[in-house]
Amino acid sequence: MIVDIIGKGPVKEEGDISHIAFRTDIDGLNMKEASDLPFKSTTDHAHMCGHDGHMTMLMTFAAFL
């Protein structure tokens, strides 16, 4: 997702800010999930790094903008 925001603030002595990046990952790791939970991964790739939280924060920020 790319969002362009046109600012209206004052120009700073050090110059305009041309880009600000907000990034998050949503991917799986190449490892089996050792769990008996009903929602565990059924492939050799598991979602184990908190990416759900990262993506939630980024999408909330995008909705705010």
Secondary structure, DSSP 8 states (H G I E B T S, - for coil): --------S---TT--------------BSS------TTS-SSS-B--SSHHHHHHHHHHHHHH-
